[in-house]
Amino acid sequence: MARTDPHALARLHGEHGKALYGFLLGLTLGDRHRAEDLLQETLFRAWKHPEALESGHTSMRPWLYTVARRLAIDARRARLVRPTEVGPEALAHSPAADDRTDQAVAVLDVRRALRLLSPEHRAVLIQIYYRGASVCEAAEALGVPAGTVKSRTHYALRALRAAMPGYGPGAPAPAPASGPPARATA
């Protein structure tokens, strides 16, 4: 296969490269990288088709502009068909799709810490926080006075906090494993 002589190609680039680059900058709306890529592809086409240089035209500029314009149109169409490219910066700021890893870890930590509590403290926390019972409802279910429920809740939460480093004040609170949200107790 015949290819364009490298000296002829260099001469072609010297005569028309700057003007062709300016033309391509306009077609790519000022995108220098795309314009450079299209210029390179246009000259590659000239290298692949030496018959175009030997056609006897007084100037190769119209042929080069036609090739460049067609390449720019094809590149634009290809970009419109492809999904938008996303760089790593955008991914760092986008929310993870249903990533519940932190929640699962917190649930495991709470379960482990609950096993360390006394049965009385665990029962109070289950009534108040997991079943959503009021102090009076928890007292009735456990068969103890309301004041006992309040004090056990206080000491159970202290013991739970001690058993779960990293979940104290200033740290994100772990989400309950299941059930209704906790009610405030008086």
C-alpha positions as CSV (number, residue, x, y, z in Angstrom):
1,M,0.0,0.0,0.0
2,A,1.3,3.4,-0.9
3,R,1.6,6.0,1.8
4,T,2.3,9.7,1.5
5,D,6.0,10.6,1.6
6,P,6.9,11.9,5.1
7,H,8.5,15.1,3.7
8,A,5.3,15.8,1.7
9,L,3.3,15.3,4.8
10,A,5.6,17.6,6.8
11,R,5.2,20.2,4.1
12,L,1.5,19.8,4.1
13,H,1.4,20.3,7.9
14,G,3.7,23.4,7.6
15,E,1.5,25.0,5.0
16,H,-2.0,24.2,6.4
17,G,-1.6,23.0,10.0
18,K,-2.1,26.3,11.7
19,A,-5.1,27.3,9.7
20,L,-6.6,23.8,10.0
21,Y,-6.1,23.9,13.8
22,G,-7.9,27.2,14.0
23,F,-10.8,25.8,11.9
24,L,-11.0,22.8,14.2
25,L,-10.9,25.0,17.3
26,G,-14.1,26.6,16.1
27,L,-15.7,23.3,15.3
28,T,-14.9,22.0,18.8
29,L,-16.0,25.1,20.6
30,G,-12.5,25.9,21.7
31,D,-11.6,22.5,23.0
32,R,-7.8,22.4,22.3
33,H,-7.3,18.7,23.0
34,R,-10.1,17.7,20.6
35,A,-8.9,20.1,18.0
36,E,-5.4,18.6,18.2
37,D,-6.7,15.1,18.0
38,L,-8.8,16.0,15.0
39,L,-5.8,17.7,13.3
40,Q,-3.7,14.6,13.9
41,E,-6.5,12.4,12.5
42,T,-6.9,14.6,9.4
43,L,-3.1,14.4,8.7
44,F,-3.3,10.7,9.3
45,R,-5.9,10.5,6.6
46,A,-3.7,12.5,4.2
47,W,-0.9,10.1,4.9
48,K,-3.1,7.1,4.2
49,H,-4.4,8.6,0.9
50,P,-1.5,9.8,-1.2
51,E,-3.8,10.0,-4.2
52,A,-5.5,13.0,-2.7
53,L,-2.1,14.9,-2.7
54,E,-1.5,13.9,-6.3
55,S,-4.8,15.0,-7.6
56,G,-3.5,18.1,-9.3
57,H,-5.4,20.6,-7.2
58,T,-3.8,23.9,-6.7
59,S,-4.3,23.7,-2.9
60,M,-5.0,20.8,-0.6
61,R,-6.8,23.1,1.9
62,P,-10.3,22.4,0.7
63,W,-9.7,18.6,0.9
64,L,-8.2,18.9,4.4
65,Y,-11.1,21.1,5.6
66,T,-13.6,18.7,4.3
67,V,-11.9,15.7,6.0
68,A,-11.5,17.7,9.2
69,R,-15.1,18.8,9.2
70,R,-16.4,15.3,8.6
71,L,-14.1,13.9,11.4
72,A,-15.4,16.6,13.8
73,I,-19.0,15.7,13.0
74,D,-18.4,12.0,13.4
75,A,-16.6,12.6,16.7
76,R,-19.5,14.8,18.0
77,R,-22.0,12.2,17.0
78,A,-20.0,9.5,18.8
79,R,-19.9,11.6,22.0
80,L,-23.6,12.2,21.9
81,V,-24.3,8.5,21.7
82,R,-21.9,7.5,24.5
83,P,-22.9,8.1,28.1
84,T,-21.2,11.1,29.8
85,E,-17.8,10.3,31.1
86,V,-17.3,10.8,34.8
87,G,-14.0,11.4,36.4
88,P,-12.8,10.2,39.9
89,E,-13.5,13.7,41.4
90,A,-17.3,13.4,40.6
91,L,-17.4,9.9,42.0
92,A,-15.9,11.1,45.3
93,H,-18.8,13.5,45.8
94,S,-21.6,11.2,44.6
95,P,-23.6,9.2,47.2
96,A,-23.0,5.5,47.3
97,A,-25.9,3.5,46.0
98,D,-27.6,1.8,48.9
99,D,-24.4,1.2,50.8
100,R,-25.5,0.0,54.2
101,T,-22.2,-1.2,55.4
102,D,-21.9,1.3,58.2
103,Q,-25.4,0.5,59.4
104,A,-24.7,-3.2,59.4
105,V,-21.5,-2.7,61.4
106,A,-23.3,-0.5,63.9
107,V,-26.0,-3.2,64.3
108,L,-23.4,-5.8,65.0
109,D,-21.7,-3.5,67.5
110,V,-24.9,-2.8,69.3
111,R,-25.8,-6.5,69.5
112,R,-22.4,-7.3,70.8
113,A,-22.6,-4.5,73.4
114,L,-26.1,-5.6,74.5
115,R,-24.8,-9.1,75.3
116,L,-22.4,-7.5,77.7
117,L,-25.1,-5.8,79.7
118,S,-26.9,-7.4,82.7
119,P,-30.3,-9.0,81.8
120,E,-32.2,-6.3,83.7
121,H,-30.4,-3.5,81.8
122,R,-30.8,-5.3,78.4
123,A,-34.5,-5.8,79.1
124,V,-35.1,-2.1,79.9
125,L,-33.3,-1.0,76.7
126,I,-35.2,-3.5,74.5
127,Q,-38.5,-2.2,76.0
128,I,-37.7,1.5,75.6
129,Y,-35.6,1.6,72.4
130,Y,-36.5,-1.4,70.4
131,R,-40.2,-1.9,71.2
132,G,-40.8,1.9,71.6
133,A,-42.5,1.5,75.0
134,S,-43.0,4.5,77.3
135,V,-41.5,4.4,80.8
136,C,-44.9,3.4,82.2
137,E,-45.4,0.7,79.6
138,A,-41.9,-0.7,80.2
139,A,-42.5,-0.7,83.9
140,E,-45.7,-2.6,83.5
141,A,-44.1,-5.1,81.1
142,L,-41.1,-5.7,83.4
143,G,-43.1,-5.6,86.6
144,V,-41.0,-2.9,88.2
145,P,-41.7,0.7,89.2
146,A,-41.4,3.5,86.7
147,G,-38.5,5.1,88.7
148,T,-36.6,1.8,88.4
149,V,-37.1,1.8,84.6
150,K,-35.6,5.3,84.5
151,S,-32.6,4.5,86.6
152,R,-31.9,1.2,84.8
153,T,-32.2,3.0,81.4
154,H,-29.7,5.6,82.6
155,Y,-27.1,3.1,83.8
156,A,-27.7,0.7,80.9
157,L,-27.0,3.5,78.4
158,R,-23.8,4.4,80.3
159,A,-22.7,0.8,80.2
160,L,-23.6,0.6,76.5
161,R,-21.6,3.7,75.7
162,A,-18.6,2.2,77.6
163,A,-18.9,-1.0,75.7
164,M,-19.0,0.8,72.3
165,P,-15.9,3.0,71.9
166,G,-16.3,5.4,69.0
167,Y,-20.1,5.7,69.5
168,G,-20.0,8.3,72.3
169,P,-20.7,12.0,72.2
170,G,-19.5,13.6,69.0
171,A,-19.5,10.3,67.1
172,P,-22.4,9.2,64.9
173,A,-25.0,7.3,66.8
174,P,-25.6,3.7,65.7
175,A,-29.0,3.0,64.1
176,P,-31.2,0.5,65.8
177,A,-31.4,-2.9,64.2
178,S,-35.2,-2.8,63.7
179,G,-38.4,-1.6,65.1
180,P,-39.9,1.9,65.6
181,P,-37.7,4.9,66.5
182,A,-36.9,5.4,70.1
183,R,-39.2,7.6,72.2
184,A,-37.9,10.2,74.5
185,T,-38.3,9.3,78.2
186,A,-38.9,11.7,81.0
